[in-house]
Amino acid sequence: MENRSLVTIADHSKEKILYLLEMAKQFELKPNRRLLDGRIVATLFFEPSTRTRLSFETAANRLGARVIGFSDPKATSSSKGETLKDTIKMVSNYADIIVMRHYLEGAARYASEVSDAPIVNAGDGANQHPSQTMLDLYSIYKTQGTLENLNICLVGDLKYGRTVHSLLMAMRHFNPTFFFIAPEELKMPEEYKLYCKKHGIKYFESTEFSEELINKADILYMTRVQRERFTDLMEYERVKNVYILRAKMLENTKPNLRILHPLPRVNEIAYDVDDTPQAYYFQQAKNGLYAREAILCDVLGITLQDIIEDNE
């Protein structure tokens, strides 16, 4: 049987990405449907989440599915020593699809290999976050009118930031130019720079967060420095406030510039940025509902044609 799991965005072709974006567009026109009536969606969050968990659960509810699962692994048998394999095998007996976030890199891939139900990776350690990437792509497409030939600045935690890793892989189809802006301790890992070279993706690196770079950008993608990824808290304290975006830094930007952030933010975007026309991160989070409705339907075999016919 075909495994329809979504583990990494690298598995998706350009055509498949555009297909999912069209599905998301249809769901933005009409979010409430009964396309998953009678289905069970399990949300297994071994790591804290607000937006991802709630938007997946909202997407499932708006599509008519029922939701089971947990947001605190301490309340499950994993706290008694149950293995991930056994947890996944058990839950796949009850659910049609499993949405899973886990603190270990590779956990989603492993789960997809042992599960009888398809797995949607809602973040595995510092590795991948493909559903976030779909809402990021939808946000970029909505604000720029295209995904092609864009200048994208990635700022902050590029070492542990799974959202930027997934976005980089997805954009390989669209001839981007990336600007990697990070302190030495949080630079883009070598494996992703090799990925860029392999796929002909242009990139530049800098440790300086300057207005000159911001003014070149079509998309400014801010990230927080993630305290939970650091084993050395002194190192975290050194880098946590190294880049802060303020409204005065946006005075000479391109008119189409939009600021994205996977959220939550800490200090990296000042509150005065919220009222600028460039700020788009709250709308970006809202787009997560439509992107995740598209993902749930696609993984469960609902087609774009099914969705279009549901409009009629």
Secondary structure as a PSIPRED ss2 file (coil, helix, strand):
# PSIPRED VFORMAT (PSIPRED V4.0)

   1 M C   1.000  0.000  0.000
   2 E C   1.000  0.000  0.000
   3 N C   1.000  0.000  0.000
   4 R C   1.000  0.000  0.000
   5 S C   1.000  0.000  0.000
   6 L E   0.000  0.000  1.000
   7 V C   1.000  0.000  0.000
   8 T C   1.000  0.000  0.000
   9 I H   0.000  1.000  0.000
  10 A H   0.000  1.000  0.000
  11 D H   0.000  1.000  0.000
  12 H C   1.000  0.000  0.000
  13 S C   1.000  0.000  0.000
  14 K H   0.000  1.000  0.000
  15 E H   0.000  1.000  0.000
  16 K H   0.000  1.000  0.000
  17 I H   0.000  1.000  0.000
  18 L H   0.000  1.000  0.000
  19 Y H   0.000  1.000  0.000
  20 L H   0.000  1.000  0.000
  21 L H   0.000  1.000  0.000
  22 E H   0.000  1.000  0.000
  23 M H   0.000  1.000  0.000
  24 A H   0.000  1.000  0.000
  25 K H   0.000  1.000  0.000
  26 Q H   0.000  1.000  0.000
  27 F H   0.000  1.000  0.000
  28 E H   0.000  1.000  0.000
  29 L H   0.000  1.000  0.000
  30 K C   1.000  0.000  0.000
  31 P C   1.000  0.000  0.000
  32 N C   1.000  0.000  0.000
  33 R C   1.000  0.000  0.000
  34 R C   1.000  0.000  0.000
  35 L C   1.000  0.000  0.000
  36 L C   1.000  0.000  0.000
  37 D C   1.000  0.000  0.000
  38 G C   1.000  0.000  0.000
  39 R C   1.000  0.000  0.000
  40 I E   0.000  0.000  1.000
  41 V E   0.000  0.000  1.000
  42 A E   0.000  0.000  1.000
  43 T E   0.000  0.000  1.000
  44 L E   0.000  0.000  1.000
  45 F E   0.000  0.000  1.000
  46 F C   1.000  0.000  0.000
  47 E C   1.000  0.000  0.000
  48 P C   1.000  0.000  0.000
  49 S C   1.000  0.000  0.000
  50 T C   1.000  0.000  0.000
  51 R H   0.000  1.000  0.000
  52 T H   0.000  1.000  0.000
  53 R H   0.000  1.000  0.000
  54 L H   0.000  1.000  0.000
  55 S H   0.000  1.000  0.000
  56 F H   0.000  1.000  0.000
  57 E H   0.000  1.000  0.000
  58 T H   0.000  1.000  0.000
  59 A H   0.000  1.000  0.000
  60 A H   0.000  1.000  0.000
  61 N H   0.000  1.000  0.000
  62 R H   0.000  1.000  0.000
  63 L C   1.000  0.000  0.000
  64 G C   1.000  0.000  0.000
  65 A C   1.000  0.000  0.000
  66 R E   0.000  0.000  1.000
  67 V E   0.000  0.000  1.000
  68 I E   0.000  0.000  1.000
  69 G E   0.000  0.000  1.000
  70 F E   0.000  0.000  1.000
  71 S C   1.000  0.000  0.000
  72 D C   1.000  0.000  0.000
  73 P H   0.000  1.000  0.000
  74 K H   0.000  1.000  0.000
  75 A H   0.000  1.000  0.000
  76 T C   1.000  0.000  0.000
  77 S H   0.000  1.000  0.000
  78 S H   0.000  1.000  0.000
  79 S H   0.000  1.000  0.000
  80 K H   0.000  1.000  0.000
  81 G C   1.000  0.000  0.000
  82 E C   1.000  0.000  0.000
  83 T C   1.000  0.000  0.000
  84 L H   0.000  1.000  0.000
  85 K H   0.000  1.000  0.000
  86 D H   0.000  1.000  0.000
  87 T H   0.000  1.000  0.000
  88 I H   0.000  1.000  0.000
  89 K H   0.000  1.000  0.000
  90 M H   0.000  1.000  0.000
  91 V H   0.000  1.000  0.000
  92 S C   1.000  0.000  0.000
  93 N C   1.000  0.000  0.000
  94 Y C   1.000  0.000  0.000
  95 A C   1.000  0.000  0.000
  96 D C   1.000  0.000  0.000
  97 I E   0.000  0.000  1.000
  98 I E   0.000  0.000  1.000
  99 V E   0.000  0.000  1.000
 100 M E   0.000  0.000  1.000
 101 R E   0.000  0.000  1.000
 102 H E   0.000  0.000  1.000
 103 Y C   1.000  0.000  0.000
 104 L C   1.000  0.000  0.000
 105 E C   1.000  0.000  0.000
 106 G C   1.000  0.000  0.000
 107 A H   0.000  1.000  0.000
 108 A H   0.000  1.000  0.000
 109 R H   0.000  1.000  0.000
 110 Y H   0.000  1.000  0.000
 111 A H   0.000  1.000  0.000
 112 S H   0.000  1.000  0.000
 113 E H   0.000  1.000  0.000
 114 V H   0.000  1.000  0.000
 115 S C   1.000  0.000  0.000
 116 D C   1.000  0.000  0.000
 117 A C   1.000  0.000  0.000
 118 P C   1.000  0.000  0.000
 119 I E   0.000  0.000  1.000
 120 V E   0.000  0.000  1.000
 121 N E   0.000  0.000  1.000
 122 A E   0.000  0.000  1.000
 123 G E   0.000  0.000  1.000
 124 D E   0.000  0.000  1.000
 125 G C   1.000  0.000  0.000
 126 A C   1.000  0.000  0.000
 127 N C   1.000  0.000  0.000
 128 Q E   0.000  0.000  1.000
 129 H C   1.000  0.000  0.000
 130 P H   0.000  1.000  0.000
 131 S H   0.000  1.000  0.000
 132 Q H   0.000  1.000  0.000
 133 T H   0.000  1.000  0.000
 134 M H   0.000  1.000  0.000
 135 L H   0.000  1.000  0.000
 136 D H   0.000  1.000  0.000
 137 L H   0.000  1.000  0.000
 138 Y H   0.000  1.000  0.000
 139 S H   0.000  1.000  0.000
 140 I H   0.000  1.000  0.000
 141 Y H   0.000  1.000  0.000
 142 K H   0.000  1.000  0.000
 143 T H   0.000  1.000  0.000
 144 Q H   0.000  1.000  0.000
 145 G C   1.000  0.000  0.000
 146 T C   1.000  0.000  0.000
 147 L C   1.000  0.000  0.000
 148 E C   1.000  0.000  0.000
 149 N C   1.000  0.000  0.000
 150 L C   1.000  0.000  0.000
 151 N E   0.000  0.000  1.000
 152 I E   0.000  0.000  1.000
 153 C E   0.000  0.000  1.000
 154 L E   0.000  0.000  1.000
 155 V E   0.000  0.000  1.000
 156 G C   1.000  0.000  0.000
 157 D C   1.000  0.000  0.000
 158 L C   1.000  0.000  0.000
 159 K C   1.000  0.000  0.000
 160 Y C   1.000  0.000  0.000
 161 G C   1.000  0.000  0.000
 162 R H   0.000  1.000  0.000
 163 T H   0.000  1.000  0.000
 164 V H   0.000  1.000  0.000
 165 H H   0.000  1.000  0.000
 166 S H   0.000  1.000  0.000
 167 L H   0.000  1.000  0.000
 168 L H   0.000  1.000  0.000
 169 M H   0.000  1.000  0.000
 170 A H   0.000  1.000  0.000
 171 M H   0.000  1.000  0.000
 172 R H   0.000  1.000  0.000
 173 H H   0.000  1.000  0.000
 174 F H   0.000  1.000  0.000
 175 N C   1.000  0.000  0.000
 176 P C   1.000  0.000  0.000
 177 T E   0.000  0.000  1.000
 178 F E   0.000  0.000  1.000
 179 F E   0.000  0.000  1.000
 180 F E   0.000  0.000  1.000
 181 I E   0.000  0.000  1.000
 182 A C   1.000  0.000  0.000
 183 P C   1.000  0.000  0.000
 184 E H   0.000  1.000  0.000
 185 E H   0.000  1.000  0.000
 186 L H   0.000  1.000  0.000
 187 K C   1.000  0.000  0.000
 188 M C   1.000  0.000  0.000
 189 P C   1.000  0.000  0.000
 190 E H   0.000  1.000  0.000
 191 E H   0.000  1.000  0.000
 192 Y H   0.000  1.000  0.000
 193 K H   0.000  1.000  0.000
 194 L H   0.000  1.000  0.000
 195 Y H   0.000  1.000  0.000
 196 C H   0.000  1.000  0.000
 197 K H   0.000  1.000  0.000
 198 K H   0.000  1.000  0.000
 199 H C   1.000  0.000  0.000
 200 G C   1.000  0.000  0.000
 201 I C   1.000  0.000  0.000
 202 K E   0.000  0.000  1.000
 203 Y E   0.000  0.000  1.000
 204 F E   0.000  0.000  1.000
 205 E E   0.000  0.000  1.000
 206 S E   0.000  0.000  1.000
 207 T C   1.000  0.000  0.000
 208 E C   1.000  0.000  0.000
 209 F C   1.000  0.000  0.000
 210 S C   1.000  0.000  0.000
 211 E H   0.000  1.000  0.000
 212 E H   0.000  1.000  0.000
 213 L H   0.000  1.000  0.000
 214 I H   0.000  1.000  0.000
 215 N C   1.000  0.000  0.000
 216 K C   1.000  0.000  0.000
 217 A C   1.000  0.000  0.000
 218 D C   1.000  0.000  0.000
 219 I E   0.000  0.000  1.000
 220 L E   0.000  0.000  1.000
 221 Y E   0.000  0.000  1.000
 222 M E   0.000  0.000  1.000
 223 T C   1.000  0.000  0.000
 224 R C   1.000  0.000  0.000
 225 V C   1.000  0.000  0.000
 226 Q C   1.000  0.000  0.000
 227 R H   0.000  1.000  0.000
 228 E H   0.000  1.000  0.000
 229 R H   0.000  1.000  0.000
 230 F C   1.000  0.000  0.000
 231 T C   1.000  0.000  0.000
 232 D C   1.000  0.000  0.000
 233 L H   0.000  1.000  0.000
 234 M H   0.000  1.000  0.000
 235 E H   0.000  1.000  0.000
 236 Y H   0.000  1.000  0.000
 237 E H   0.000  1.000  0.000
 238 R H   0.000  1.000  0.000
 239 V H   0.000  1.000  0.000
 240 K C   1.000  0.000  0.000
 241 N C   1.000  0.000  0.000
 242 V C   1.000  0.000  0.000
 243 Y C   1.000  0.000  0.000
 244 I C   1.000  0.000  0.000
 245 L E   0.000  0.000  1.000
 246 R C   1.000  0.000  0.000
 247 A H   0.000  1.000  0.000
 248 K H   0.000  1.000  0.000
 249 M H   0.000  1.000  0.000
 250 L H   0.000  1.000  0.000
 251 E C   1.000  0.000  0.000
 252 N C   1.000  0.000  0.000
 253 T C   1.000  0.000  0.000
 254 K C   1.000  0.000  0.000
 255 P C   1.000  0.000  0.000
 256 N C   1.000  0.000  0.000
 257 L C   1.000  0.000  0.000
 258 R E   0.000  0.000  1.000
 259 I E   0.000  0.000  1.000
 260 L E   0.000  0.000  1.000
 261 H C   1.000  0.000  0.000
 262 P C   1.000  0.000  0.000
 263 L C   1.000  0.000  0.000
 264 P C   1.000  0.000  0.000
 265 R C   1.000  0.000  0.000
 266 V C   1.000  0.000  0.000
 267 N C   1.000  0.000  0.000
 268 E C   1.000  0.000  0.000
 269 I E   0.000  0.000  1.000
 270 A C   1.000  0.000  0.000
 271 Y H   0.000  1.000  0.000
 272 D H   0.000  1.000  0.000
 273 V H   0.000  1.000  0.000
 274 D C   1.000  0.000  0.000
 275 D C   1.000  0.000  0.000
 276 T C   1.000  0.000  0.000
 277 P C   1.000  0.000  0.000
 278 Q C   1.000  0.000  0.000
 279 A E   0.000  0.000  1.000
 280 Y C   1.000  0.000  0.000
 281 Y H   0.000  1.000  0.000
 282 F H   0.000  1.000  0.000
 283 Q H   0.000  1.000  0.000
 284 Q H   0.000  1.000  0.000
 285 A H   0.000  1.000  0.000
 286 K H   0.000  1.000  0.000
 287 N H   0.000  1.000  0.000
 288 G H   0.000  1.000  0.000
 289 L H   0.000  1.000  0.000
 290 Y H   0.000  1.000  0.000
 291 A H   0.000  1.000  0.000
 292 R H   0.000  1.000  0.000
 293 E H   0.000  1.000  0.000
 294 A H   0.000  1.000  0.000
 295 I H   0.000  1.000  0.000
 296 L H   0.000  1.000  0.000
 297 C H   0.000  1.000  0.000
 298 D H   0.000  1.000  0.000
 299 V H   0.000  1.000  0.000
 300 L C   1.000  0.000  0.000
 301 G C   1.000  0.000  0.000
 302 I C   1.000  0.000  0.000
 303 T C   1.000  0.000  0.000
 304 L H   0.000  1.000  0.000
 305 Q H   0.000  1.000  0.000
 306 D H   0.000  1.000  0.000
 307 I H   0.000  1.000  0.000
 308 I H   0.000  1.000  0.000
 309 E H   0.000  1.000  0.000
 310 D H   0.000  1.000  0.000
 311 N H   0.000  1.000  0.000
 312 E C   1.000  0.000  0.000
